[in-house]
Amino acid sequence: MSLSDKLPQTSDRYAMMQRFRAREAWHVMKILSEFVESAEELQAITPAVSIFGSARTPRDHRYYKLTEEIARLLSDSGFSVLSGGGPGIMEAASKGAFYGKSPSVGLNIVLPHEQKPNDYQDLSLRFNHFFSRKVMFVKHAIAYVVMPGGFGTLDEMFEALTLVQTGKSRRIPIILCGSEFWQGLLDWVRSHLVEEKMINPDDLDLIRVIDDPHEIVETIFKHYETRGFEALPEEREQLLNL
């Protein structure tokens, strides 16, 4: 049997392609609906701080307890807290905010091995796509607090850094908490990315490393003390083009 005998006939290939295009168009509409629905829900959740970290951190770990304390302080200070809505550090962030004065918001992701939403969410949103979820984390946060975590945490951190570095997003405080955890990565960034001129030395100014929960809150307030939390007109344009 030749290869041509194994391939679908022209009419069959055309029908298959049409079905695929219809599915693809419908999929694009589903992505659009994620952006529209989440944007509507998050309009009133301001000011908000996004907290990231590992889903694998156990509840008795010091990072979990530290995250819960940070989220509670932020919530009591008037900041809604955005987290991934899952277990580990995400749960700690949700829990701290949930028992504080401001809303706890979970941007939950649907995974093949299903991630169960934690029980500490005043508002729970569901996403099928990482990229639309990440846009919401950036667009609706006035600061990032990054706790120790794995690939997902690093992805979210470097996404935020890239957007700010390239001017696609407004400049916001990006705070790494857990200096002993992050030190090796920061040393590598300095010794390789800066030394080999992959980034500019002042790009490191986009990052703050702070371990004290009260200092984290103070740093966020200090960043905005002369301008307020609302996005400036030029920043609104940036956020439209994320």
C-alpha positions in Angstrom: 0.0 0.0 0.0 1.4 3.4 -1.0 1.5 6.5 1.3 -1.2 8.2 -0.8 -3.5 5.2 -0.1 -3.1 5.8 3.6 -3.9 9.5 3.5 -7.5 10.7 3.6 -9.1 11.6 0.3 -9.2 15.3 -0.6 -12.9 15.6 0.4 -12.3 13.9 3.7 -9.3 16.1 4.5 -11.4 19.2 3.7 -14.1 18.0 6.0 -11.6 17.3 8.8 -10.0 20.7 8.4 -13.4 22.5 8.5 -14.3 20.6 11.7 -10.9 21.6 13.2 -11.4 25.2 12.3 -14.8 25.3 13.8 -13.4 23.8 17.1 -10.5 26.3 17.0 -12.9 29.3 16.6 -15.0 28.1 19.5 -11.9 27.6 21.6 -10.8 31.2 20.9 -14.3 32.4 22.1 -13.8 30.4 25.3 -10.5 32.1 25.9 -12.1 35.5 25.3 -14.9 34.6 27.7 -12.2 33.9 30.4 -10.8 37.4 30.0 -14.2 39.1 29.9 -15.7 37.3 32.9 -12.6 37.5 35.1 -12.1 41.2 34.3 -15.7 42.0 35.3 -15.4 40.1 38.6 -12.1 41.7 39.5 -12.9 45.3 38.7 -14.0 46.0 42.3 -11.1 44.1 43.9 -8.8 47.0 44.3 -6.2 47.6 45.5 -4.9 44.0 45.4 -1.6 42.2 45.9 -0.8 38.9 44.2 1.0 36.3 46.3 2.7 33.3 44.6 4.4 30.2 45.9 4.6 26.4 45.9 1.5 24.3 45.9 3.5 21.6 47.7 4.3 23.5 50.9 2.8 21.7 53.9 0.7 23.5 56.5 3.3 23.1 59.2 6.1 24.6 57.2 7.5 28.0 58.2 6.9 29.3 54.6 3.2 28.5 55.0 2.9 30.3 58.3 4.9 33.2 57.0 2.7 33.6 54.0 -0.4 33.4 56.1 1.0 36.2 58.3 1.8 38.4 55.3 -1.6 37.9 53.7 -3.4 38.7 57.0 -1.4 41.9 57.3 -2.1 42.9 53.7 -5.8 42.2 54.1 -6.1 44.1 57.4 -4.2 47.0 55.7 -6.9 47.2 53.0 -5.4 45.1 50.2 -7.4 42.3 48.6 -5.1 39.2 48.1 -4.9 37.3 44.8 -3.6 33.8 45.0 -3.8 30.7 42.8 -6.6 29.3 44.9 -5.0 25.9 45.4 -3.1 24.2 48.2 0.3 25.0 49.9 1.4 28.6 49.7 -1.7 29.5 47.8 -3.9 28.2 50.6 -1.8 30.1 53.2 -2.3 33.3 51.2 -6.0 32.7 50.9 -6.4 31.8 54.5 -4.6 34.9 55.8 -6.7 37.2 53.7 -9.9 35.3 54.4 -9.6 36.0 58.1 -8.5 39.6 57.5 -10.6 42.7 56.6 -10.3 42.5 52.8 -11.3 39.9 50.2 -9.5 36.7 49.5 -9.5 36.0 45.8 -8.5 32.7 44.1 -7.6 32.5 40.5 -7.9 28.7 40.1 -6.4 26.8 37.3 -8.0 23.6 35.8 -5.2 21.0 35.6 -5.1 17.4 34.2 -4.5 16.2 37.8 -7.2 18.4 39.2 -6.3 21.1 41.6 -8.9 21.4 44.3 -9.7 25.0 45.3 -8.9 25.8 48.9 -11.7 26.7 51.3 -10.6 30.3 52.0 -11.9 32.2 49.0 -14.4 35.1 49.1 -14.2 35.1 45.3 -13.2 32.1 43.3 -12.6 32.3 39.6 -11.8 29.4 37.3 -9.3 29.4 34.4 -8.5 26.8 31.8 -5.5 28.7 30.4 -2.4 29.7 32.3 -1.8 32.8 30.1 -5.2 34.4 30.7 -4.8 33.7 34.4 -1.4 35.3 34.5 -2.7 38.4 32.7 -5.3 38.8 35.5 -2.6 38.4 38.2 -0.6 41.3 36.6 -3.4 43.5 35.5 -5.3 43.6 38.8 -2.3 43.7 41.3 -0.5 46.7 42.5 2.3 44.5 43.9 3.7 41.0 43.8 4.9 39.0 46.7 6.8 35.9 45.6 7.3 33.1 48.1 9.5 30.0 47.6 8.1 27.8 44.8 8.8 25.7 41.8 8.4 26.1 38.0 5.0 27.8 38.2 6.2 30.3 40.8 9.3 31.1 38.7 7.2 31.4 35.6 4.9 33.9 37.2 7.8 35.9 38.7 9.8 36.1 35.5 6.6 36.9 33.5 6.1 39.9 35.8 9.7 41.0 35.6 9.6 40.7 31.8 6.5 42.8 31.5 7.8 45.5 33.7 11.3 45.5 32.2 9.9 45.8 28.6 7.4 48.5 29.5 4.4 46.3 28.7 3.2 46.7 32.3 3.4 49.5 34.9 6.2 49.3 37.4 5.0 47.6 40.6 6.9 46.3 43.7 8.1 42.8 43.0 9.1 41.4 46.4 10.8 38.1 47.0 10.3 36.7 50.5 12.7 34.0 51.8 16.1 35.4 51.2 17.9 32.1 51.9 15.8 30.4 49.2 16.3 33.1 46.5 19.9 33.9 47.2 21.4 31.3 44.8 19.1 32.4 41.9 20.0 36.1 42.5 23.7 35.3 42.6 23.3 33.4 39.3 21.4 36.3 37.7 24.2 38.7 38.7 27.1 36.4 37.7 25.6 35.3 34.4 22.8 37.5 33.1 24.4 40.8 34.2 28.0 39.9 33.7 27.3 38.5 30.2 25.1 41.5 29.4 21.9 39.6 29.0 20.2 42.2 31.2 21.2 45.6 32.4 22.5 46.0 35.9 19.7 48.3 36.9 17.1 45.6 35.9 17.9 44.1 39.3 16.3 47.2 40.9 13.0 45.7 39.8 13.4 43.2 42.6 13.3 43.6 46.4 14.2 40.8 48.8 12.3 41.3 52.1 11.7 38.7 54.8 9.8 40.7 57.4 6.0 40.8 56.8 5.6 44.3 58.2 8.4 45.6 56.0 6.7 44.1 53.0 3.5 46.0 53.7 5.4 49.2 54.4 7.4 48.9 51.2 4.2 48.6 49.2 2.7 51.7 50.9 5.9 53.6 50.4 5.9 52.9 46.6 2.5 54.4 46.2 2.6 57.2 48.9 3.1 60.0 46.4 0.7 58.9 43.7 -2.1 56.6 45.1 -3.0 53.1 44.1 -5.1 53.9 41.0 -3.4 53.4 37.7 -2.2 56.6 36.0 -3.7 57.4 32.5 -0.5 56.2 30.8 -0.5 53.0 32.9 -4.1 52.2 31.9 -2.9 52.3 28.3 -0.1 49.9 29.2 -2.5 47.5 30.9 -4.8 47.5 27.9 -1.9 46.2 25.8 -0.7 43.5 28.1 
